[in-house]
């Protein structure tokens, strides 16, 4: 479900609404961005438990990030465990 949320349409460079934009629009933008970044951090931390100290590991899980846009600095410098090539399937 987390991967599905991240695959939902999202602009490649989400522009923050101007200060003159209605408060509701600015709050909606901030809420969406916060949820996305939290989901990305949770996934990252569970894929790299030795680095993050997470108790539960998702290493070896098949996660589908097809079309996901990883914006901002959440994964600007991904941990090495996310950069390793996946083993070939038999």
HUQUIGI-V533706 format. One record per residue. N is the residue number from 1. PSI is psi in whole degrees, 0 to 359 (NA if undefined). OMEGA is omega in whole degrees, -180 to 180 (none if undefined). NEAR is the number of other ideal C-beta (glycine too) atoms within 8 Angstrom. Layout:
{{N PSI OMEGA NEAR} {N PSI OMEGA NEAR}}
This chain:
{{1 326 180 4} {2 318 179 8} {3 320 179 11} {4 320 178 7} {5 316 -178 10} {6 337 179 13} {7 352 179 10} {8 151 -179 6} {9 133 -178 2} {10 132 -178 9} {11 146 -179 6} {12 324 178 6} {13 83 -176 5} {14 117 -179 9} {15 130 178 5} {16 136 179 6} {17 148 178 8} {18 156 179 5} {19 337 179 5} {20 350 179 3} {21 155 178 8} {22 145 -179 5} {23 319 -179 6} {24 319 179 6} {25 317 -180 9} {26 319 179 12} {27 321 178 8} {28 317 179 8} {29 313 -179 11} {30 320 -179 8} {31 315 179 8} {32 314 -179 8} {33 318 180 10} {34 318 179 8} {35 314 179 9} {36 312 -176 12} {37 326 177 10} {38 316 178 8} {39 316 -180 11} {40 317 179 12} {41 319 179 9} {42 313 179 9} {43 312 180 13} {44 313 -177 14} {45 326 180 10} {46 339 176 12} {47 340 -178 13} {48 60 -174 12} {49 331 180 13} {50 330 180 5} {51 317 -174 7} {52 339 -176 9} {53 10 179 5} {54 141 -179 9} {55 331 -177 4} {56 134 -180 6} {57 137 174 8} {58 14 178 9} {59 137 180 7} {60 351 176 4} {61 147 179 6} {62 98 -178 3} {63 135 -177 8} {64 103 178 6} {65 23 -180 8} {66 122 177 5} {67 3 -179 5} {68 138 175 8} {69 116 177 7} {70 99 -177 6} {71 169 176 9} {72 203 -172 6} {73 5 -177 5} {74 318 177 10} {75 29 -179 9} {76 323 175 6} {77 84 -176 5} {78 144 175 8} {79 154 -177 9} {80 328 -177 6} {81 340 177 10} {82 350 -178 10} {83 348 -179 6} {84 140 179 6} {85 146 178 3} {86 144 178 4} {87 147 179 4} {88 141 178 4} {89 145 -178 3} {90 NA none 2}}
